[in-house]
Amino acid sequence: MVPFSFAGQELVLAGPRALYWPAERALLVADLHLEKASFFARHGQMLPPYDSRETLERVATAIRDTGARRVLCLGDNFHDVGGAARLEPHAAGMLAALTRATDWVWITGNHDQGEVGEGTSLDELELSGTVLRHEAVPGETRPELSGHWHPRLRVNARGRMIARPCWVRSETKLVLPAFGALTGGMDAADPAIIAALQPARAVDAVLSAKGQLIQYPLWRAAA
């Protein structure tokens, strides 16, 4: 649990993939991609069908650790339109229990076109002057929290390339890492991510390590 300030709000990195907003008692997660394994299985790539269970266990742990009363999912909640119908009984029961126990909000992402179960579904949400949406909008000047890009920081440590989920932030925009158990990642310094965070003077990767906040510079505006 590592606190940090963003756009005038005090936030907390809750583990490697979740964000806690104490003033709103809200846990924020992005890109769950529930039922991704069963989607690939239908297309001939057989994967263990437990990704949704693992993802929801992660959510339950983050709720317990933070004491969150709200859960705000920032889009790409299920991997495809039929994902909710494919949930196996155990995972379906977990999701039902979580959505009953919290004020659960599903923000719509580009993968979201069907039923997502209990909770409130919204295209975007504004809280305390901060916009919550799936994909960062270039040119947005209000503080913004989003997902979509699955950012991962890649660094060379003693000749070995290491990749870790990270947050990417500018002065007014913060992109969350993907939370789902079967989600890949995109280089945090990719030009598409940098462009999505404009306007900005600086863009950094943010992550926690041994209880401390670590920032890596990714981009700086020309002087």
C-alpha positions in Angstrom: 0.0 0.0 0.0 1.9 3.0 -1.3 0.3 6.5 -1.1 0.9 9.2 -3.8 -0.7 12.5 -4.9 -2.3 13.0 -8.3 -4.1 16.1 -9.5 -4.9 17.2 -6.0 -6.1 13.8 -4.8 -4.5 11.5 -2.4 -4.4 8.0 -3.9 -2.9 4.6 -2.9 -1.2 2.0 -5.1 -2.9 -1.2 -3.7 -0.6 -3.9 -4.9 0.9 -4.0 -8.5 -2.4 -3.4 -10.4 -5.1 -1.8 -8.3 -5.7 1.8 -7.2 -7.4 2.9 -4.0 -9.0 6.4 -3.6 -9.5 6.9 0.2 -11.7 10.0 -0.1 -14.2 8.0 -2.2 -13.6 4.7 -0.4 -13.2 3.4 -3.9 -11.1 0.6 -5.4 -10.3 1.2 -9.1 -9.3 -1.6 -11.5 -9.0 -1.7 -15.3 -9.1 -4.3 -18.0 -10.3 -7.4 -16.1 -10.9 -9.2 -19.4 -13.0 -11.9 -17.6 -13.4 -15.2 -19.5 -10.5 -14.5 -21.8 -9.4 -18.2 -21.5 -12.8 -19.5 -22.5 -12.9 -17.1 -25.5 -9.6 -18.6 -26.8 -10.7 -22.1 -26.0 -13.7 -21.6 -28.4 -11.2 -20.7 -31.1 -9.0 -23.8 -30.6 -6.4 -22.5 -28.2 -6.9 -24.5 -25.0 -6.1 -22.6 -21.9 -6.9 -23.5 -18.2 -10.4 -22.1 -17.6 -9.6 -20.4 -14.3 -8.6 -16.9 -15.2 -11.9 -15.3 -14.1 -11.7 -17.0 -10.7 -8.1 -15.8 -10.2 -9.0 -12.3 -11.3 -12.0 -12.1 -9.0 -9.9 -13.5 -6.1 -7.5 -10.6 -6.7 -10.4 -8.1 -6.6 -11.7 -9.7 -3.3 -8.3 -9.5 -1.8 -7.9 -5.8 -2.8 -11.3 -5.0 -1.3 -10.4 -6.7 1.9 -6.9 -5.0 2.2 -8.2 -1.5 1.4 -11.7 -1.6 3.1 -13.2 -0.2 -0.1 -16.9 0.3 -0.3 -17.0 1.0 -4.0 -15.5 -0.8 -7.0 -15.0 1.1 -10.2 -14.0 -1.1 -13.2 -12.5 1.1 -16.0 -13.6 -0.9 -19.0 -12.9 -4.1 -20.9 -14.6 -6.0 -18.1 -15.3 -9.2 -20.0 -13.1 -10.2 -23.0 -16.0 -10.5 -25.4 -19.8 -10.1 -25.7 -20.6 -13.6 -24.5 -18.2 -13.7 -21.6 -20.7 -13.2 -18.8 -22.8 -16.1 -20.0 -19.7 -18.4 -20.0 -18.7 -17.8 -16.3 -18.4 -21.1 -14.6 -20.6 -21.4 -11.4 -17.8 -20.8 -8.9 -16.7 -17.6 -10.6 -20.3 -16.5 -11.2 -20.9 -16.9 -7.5 -17.8 -14.9 -6.6 -18.9 -12.0 -8.9 -22.4 -12.0 -7.5 -21.1 -11.8 -4.0 -18.7 -9.0 -4.8 -21.3 -6.9 -6.6 -23.8 -7.4 -3.7 -21.2 -6.4 -1.1 -20.0 -3.2 -2.8 -21.3 -0.3 -4.9 -20.0 -1.8 -8.1 -19.7 0.3 -11.3 -18.8 -1.0 -14.7 -17.3 1.6 -17.1 -17.8 0.6 -20.7 -14.7 -0.4 -22.7 -14.1 -1.3 -26.3 -14.6 -5.0 -25.5 -17.9 -4.4 -23.6 -21.0 -5.0 -25.7 -23.1 -7.4 -23.6 -24.5 -8.1 -20.2 -22.0 -7.7 -17.3 -24.3 -8.8 -14.4 -25.2 -6.8 -11.3 -24.0 -3.3 -10.7 -24.2 0.0 -12.6 -23.0 0.3 -16.2 -21.8 3.7 -17.4 -19.9 5.1 -20.4 -17.9 7.3 -18.0 -18.1 8.8 -14.5 -17.0 12.1 -13.0 -16.0 12.1 -9.3 -14.7 15.1 -7.4 -13.8 16.8 -10.8 -11.9 13.7 -12.1 -13.2 11.8 -15.2 -13.2 8.0 -15.1 -13.3 6.4 -18.5 -11.9 3.4 -20.4 -9.5 5.1 -22.8 -7.7 8.4 -22.2 -8.9 11.2 -24.5 -6.1 13.3 -26.0 -6.8 17.0 -25.3 -8.8 16.3 -22.2 -7.8 19.0 -19.6 -9.8 17.7 -16.6 -8.0 15.2 -14.3 -8.6 11.7 -15.9 -8.3 8.1 -14.8 -8.4 5.4 -17.4 -7.2 2.0 -18.6 -7.1 0.3 -22.0 -3.4 0.3 -22.8 -2.2 -2.4 -20.3 1.1 -0.5 -19.7 4.2 -2.4 -18.5 7.6 -0.9 -17.7 10.5 -2.6 -19.4 13.9 -2.1 -17.8 17.3 -3.7 -18.3 18.6 -4.8 -14.9 22.1 -6.3 -14.9 21.7 -7.5 -18.5 18.3 -9.0 -17.9 15.1 -7.5 -19.3 12.4 -7.1 -16.7 8.8 -6.1 -17.4 6.3 -5.1 -14.7 2.8 -3.7 -14.7 2.9 0.0 -14.1 0.8 3.2 -14.0 1.6 5.9 -16.6 0.9 9.5 -15.4 1.2 13.0 -16.7 0.2 16.1 -14.7 -3.6 15.4 -15.2 -3.9 11.9 -16.6 -3.3 8.5 -15.0 -3.5 5.2 -16.9 -3.9 2.1 -14.8 -2.3 -1.3 -15.6 -4.4 -4.2 -16.6 -5.8 -6.1 -13.7 -6.9 -9.4 -15.3 -5.0 -12.6 -14.8 -4.6 -13.3 -18.5 -3.8 -9.7 -19.7 -0.6 -9.0 -21.6 1.1 -5.6 -21.6 2.2 -2.7 -23.8 5.5 -0.9 -23.4 4.7 2.1 -21.2 6.8 4.3 -23.4 4.9 3.4 -26.6 4.2 6.5 -28.7 0.5 5.7 -28.6 0.4 5.9 -24.8 2.4 9.1 -24.8 0.0 10.6 -27.4 -3.0 9.6 -25.3 -1.7 11.5 -22.3 -1.4 14.8 -24.0 -1.4 17.7 -23.2 1.5 17.1 -20.8 4.9 18.5 -19.9 6.1 15.2 -18.6 5.0 11.5 -18.7 6.3 9.0 -16.1 5.9 5.3 -15.3 4.9 4.8 -11.7 5.1 1.5 -9.7 5.7 0.4 -6.1 8.7 -1.6 -5.0 9.4 -2.7 -1.4 6.7 -0.3 -0.1 8.1 2.8 -1.9 6.9 4.8 -4.9 9.2 4.5 -7.9 9.0 6.8 -10.9 10.7 6.3 -14.3 10.8 9.2 -16.8 9.3 8.2 -20.2 8.9 11.5 -22.1 9.5 15.2 -21.7 8.2 18.1 -23.7 10.8 19.9 -25.7 12.2 23.0 -24.0 
